[in-house]
Amino acid sequence: MKLLAVIVGADSAPACLDAAVLAAKALGDASIEALNVVVDPDRIHASSDEEIQFQRMRERDEGTAQERADAAHAAFVAWNAGAGEDTPRVFWRSVVGTEEAVVTSEAANVDALIVVAREQSMDSGDAIHAALFSTDKPVLIVPPHWQPGAVTAFSHMAVGLSDSDTARHAIREAAPWLRVASRVTAIRIGEDGDPALKLEALLDELCVTHELHVVPRQGDNLGAQLVAEAKAVGADLLVTGAYRHNQLVEWFMGGTTRHLLAAAEIPLLMAH
């Protein structure tokens, strides 16, 4: 079984790899491919000249594509040197191309999960977009400077209950990790008797022991409130659906997923 850890930058590489290791350990015998996409404007086939020009403009502030790739690989080597003996196998892979095309292609060879750090960069945004919209895999999105606690797996997982198909899909995809968590809290922002609470039955169906946490909605930013509730109960990971509508509609409607990504200080396990 193989997981894909998409390395979008040197600074966030340790967080991405640490999260991938925790996820892999929960699955048993799993390996990890650390994928770095080299978005070199002189070597890629982009959809527009504007994209090529934008990639060239990045070099002034971020260094050339090769310099960024070298830094990411150096971060991987340093992380690998400090990895424990029980660390699953991690293989480095560097591919030239656009972030979305390569992530989509490489995901076809992944069995379980895609892990991406949420940097404030175009590469990170493109990788997350591709993973959520162009693959059929769940995506573990990690804050760029996140560090795991003293646990062997994500020990306390929160689950966001909603009445969407994406939430149901996310819970099913997260089942391997939910089953081995020491504590699972199902969170519903709404009222008692809310139809979305029926989704709690899916956790029973998946043999996931859990507790229920229902709180009234406060304000318009549902995503931020859900993250706050997950942190309040002490969860170290939040499972939730992503982009109930297409991304453009989500953006104009306010976008719970966008708010989740902006507010999250803990990893998010998401599925579209």
C-alpha positions in Angstrom: 0.0 0.0 0.0 1.4 3.4 -0.9 0.7 7.0 0.2 1.7 10.1 -1.7 3.4 13.0 0.1 3.5 16.1 -2.2 6.5 18.2 -1.2 5.6 21.7 -2.2 8.5 23.5 -0.5 11.5 23.0 1.7 10.0 24.8 4.7 6.9 22.6 4.9 8.6 19.3 3.9 9.1 18.0 7.5 5.4 18.7 8.4 4.2 16.9 5.2 6.5 13.9 5.8 5.7 13.6 9.5 2.0 13.6 8.7 2.4 11.0 6.0 4.4 8.8 8.4 1.6 8.9 11.0 -1.0 8.1 8.4 1.1 5.2 7.0 1.8 3.7 10.4 -2.0 3.5 11.0 -2.4 1.4 7.9 0.3 -1.1 8.8 2.6 -2.1 6.0 2.6 1.1 3.9 5.2 3.0 1.9 5.4 6.7 1.1 6.3 8.4 -2.1 7.7 11.9 -1.5 6.8 13.7 -4.8 8.3 17.0 -5.7 7.1 18.7 -8.9 9.7 20.9 -10.7 7.6 23.6 -12.3 10.3 24.8 -14.7 9.0 27.4 -17.2 11.7 26.4 -19.7 10.6 22.7 -19.6 6.9 22.6 -19.0 4.0 22.6 -21.3 1.6 25.1 -19.8 -1.9 25.9 -20.9 -1.1 29.6 -21.5 1.8 32.0 -22.0 0.6 33.9 -19.0 1.3 30.9 -16.8 4.8 30.6 -18.2 5.5 34.2 -17.6 4.2 34.0 -14.0 6.5 31.0 -13.3 9.5 33.1 -14.6 8.5 36.0 -12.3 8.6 33.7 -9.3 12.4 33.3 -9.7 13.0 36.9 -8.5 11.6 36.1 -5.0 11.8 32.3 -4.7 14.8 31.3 -6.8 14.7 29.2 -10.0 12.7 26.0 -10.2 15.8 24.0 -9.9 17.0 25.9 -6.8 13.6 25.3 -5.2 13.7 21.6 -6.1 17.2 21.3 -4.7 16.1 23.0 -1.5 13.1 20.6 -1.2 15.4 17.6 -1.7 17.9 18.8 0.9 15.0 19.2 3.3 13.9 15.6 2.5 17.5 14.3 3.0 17.8 16.1 6.4 14.4 14.8 7.5 15.2 11.2 6.4 18.5 11.3 8.3 16.7 12.0 11.5 13.9 9.4 10.9 13.4 6.7 13.4 14.0 3.0 12.7 10.2 2.3 12.7 9.6 4.9 9.9 7.9 3.4 6.9 9.7 3.3 3.6 9.9 6.8 2.0 11.0 7.1 -1.6 11.9 10.4 -3.3 10.6 11.2 -6.7 11.1 14.4 -8.7 9.1 15.1 -11.8 9.1 18.1 -14.2 5.7 19.4 -15.1 2.9 21.5 -13.9 1.7 20.9 -10.3 -1.8 19.9 -11.2 -0.9 17.6 -14.1 1.8 15.7 -12.2 -0.2 15.3 -9.0 -3.2 14.0 -10.9 -1.0 11.6 -12.8 0.9 10.3 -9.8 -2.2 9.9 -7.7 -3.3 7.1 -10.1 -0.6 4.9 -8.5 -1.5 5.7 -4.9 -3.6 3.3 -2.8 -4.7 5.3 0.2 -4.0 8.9 0.7 -2.5 12.1 -0.6 -0.7 14.4 1.9 0.0 18.1 1.1 1.2 20.9 3.3 -0.8 24.1 3.0 1.8 26.7 2.2 1.0 30.2 1.0 2.3 29.4 -2.5 1.0 28.7 -5.9 2.5 25.2 -5.9 0.6 24.3 -2.7 -2.7 25.7 -3.9 -2.4 23.9 -7.3 -1.4 20.6 -5.5 -4.4 20.8 -3.1 -6.8 21.7 -6.0 -5.6 18.8 -8.1 -5.7 16.3 -5.2 -9.3 17.3 -4.2 -10.8 17.8 -7.7 -8.8 15.5 -10.0 -8.2 12.3 -8.0 -10.5 9.9 -6.2 -8.3 9.9 -3.1 -8.8 11.5 0.3 -6.4 14.3 1.0 -4.6 15.1 4.3 -3.9 18.8 4.3 -1.3 19.9 6.9 -0.3 23.3 8.3 3.2 24.2 7.0 4.9 24.2 10.4 2.8 21.5 12.1 4.6 19.1 14.4 3.1 15.8 15.6 2.6 15.2 19.3 3.9 12.2 21.2 1.6 9.7 19.5 1.9 6.8 17.1 -1.1 7.8 15.1 -3.7 10.6 15.0 -5.1 9.7 18.4 -8.1 12.1 18.7 -10.0 12.7 15.5 -12.9 15.0 15.1 -15.5 14.4 12.4 -17.6 17.3 10.9 -21.2 16.2 10.4 -23.1 17.8 7.6 -25.9 16.9 5.2 -23.6 16.8 2.2 -22.5 13.8 0.1 -18.9 15.1 0.4 -19.1 14.7 4.2 -20.3 11.1 3.9 -17.6 10.4 1.4 -14.9 11.9 3.6 -16.0 9.8 6.6 -15.9 6.6 4.5 -12.4 7.4 3.2 -11.2 8.2 6.7 -12.4 4.9 8.2 -9.0 3.2 8.4 -7.7 6.0 10.6 -10.9 6.5 12.5 -11.0 2.9 13.6 -7.5 3.0 15.1 -7.9 6.4 16.8 -8.2 6.3 20.6 -10.9 8.9 20.6 -13.4 10.1 17.9 -15.6 13.1 18.4 -18.5 13.8 15.9 -19.2 17.5 15.7 -22.4 19.0 14.4 -22.8 22.8 14.3 -26.6 23.1 14.4 -29.4 22.0 16.7 -30.6 18.8 18.2 -32.8 17.0 15.7 -30.8 18.4 12.8 -31.1 16.1 9.8 -27.3 16.1 9.4 -27.1 14.1 12.7 -28.3 11.1 10.7 -24.8 11.0 9.4 -23.7 9.9 12.8 -25.1 6.4 12.0 -22.4 6.0 9.3 -19.8 6.0 12.1 -21.7 3.1 13.8 -21.9 1.4 10.4 -18.1 1.7 10.0 -17.6 0.4 13.6 -16.2 3.6 14.8 -16.8 4.3 18.5 -17.4 8.0 19.1 -19.0 10.7 21.1 -21.3 13.4 19.8 -20.7 17.2 20.3 -23.5 19.4 19.1 -23.2 23.2 19.3 -25.4 26.0 17.9 -24.1 28.0 14.9 -22.5 31.3 15.7 -22.0 33.8 12.9 -21.5 33.2 9.1 -18.0 31.6 9.2 -19.0 27.9 9.6 -15.5 26.7 8.6 -13.8 28.7 11.3 -16.3 27.6 13.9 -15.9 24.0 13.0 -12.1 24.2 13.4 -12.5 26.1 16.7 -14.8 23.3 18.0 -12.4 20.6 16.9 -9.6 22.4 18.8 -11.8 22.9 21.9 -12.5 19.2 22.3 -8.7 18.5 21.9 -8.8 16.9 18.5 -5.5 16.6 16.5 -7.2 16.0 13.1 -10.5 17.0 11.6 -12.3 14.9 9.0 -14.6 16.9 6.7 -16.0 17.1 3.2 -14.5 19.5 0.8 -16.2 21.8 -1.8 -19.8 20.7 -1.7 -20.2 22.7 -4.9 -17.6 23.3 -7.6 -14.8 25.6 -6.5 -16.0 28.7 -8.3 -19.5 28.5 -6.8 -18.0 27.9 -3.3 -15.8 31.0 -3.8 -18.8 33.3 -4.6 -21.1 31.7 -2.0 -18.6 32.2 0.8 -17.1 28.8 0.8 -17.0 26.7 4.0 -14.1 24.8 2.6 -12.1 27.9 1.9 -12.8 29.1 5.4 -11.7 25.7 6.8 -8.4 25.9 5.0 -7.8 29.4 6.1 -8.6 28.7 9.8 -7.1 25.3 10.3 -4.2 25.0 12.7 -4.6 21.2 12.8 -4.5 18.7 9.8 -7.6 18.3 7.8 -8.5 15.0 6.2 -10.8 16.0 3.3 -12.6 14.4 0.3 -14.6 16.0 -2.4 
